[in-house]
């Protein structure tokens, strides 16, 4: 297929690679416009929202944010998304709230299980709220110092480090269940756990404590 693209490129004024890049850029621009619109509606709703409704709206934005900025230089977050600091603050507050809710009044083992279940990928990326939160924070943590400061103020570093310590009490997945694939998911329990470990240790706040 690559050879065919090269051959076509030799006889065409615009190569397929160029066309694909242009199409991808167009999709990113449309995604960014939609993201800005959704966040504006989130921060200035036409009618008051309950906390649950606000959380749902924010969760719905996370896959779009990751698609728009997942392959872009981190500097573009501040340049192209002017509300990035406010967005970062809301995402950080949501993560801290979700973790505290699962760790409150629990044994360390029960807390570690609840947090891991929340953060692990489920049927797909976009349907996994905790996974998308962690993925979004991973992108934000690669941004400039202003984003890091927002995350620090919201207690993201200390919260993630607490998760890391709790995970020391995370029980091993029974071998009889580790490689059993649920009919509704593309991942086995073992694969979900490995993926969580990989993305979790990429977050700068966690890397400093390894």
Beta strands, then each sheet from edge to edge (+ up, - down):
end
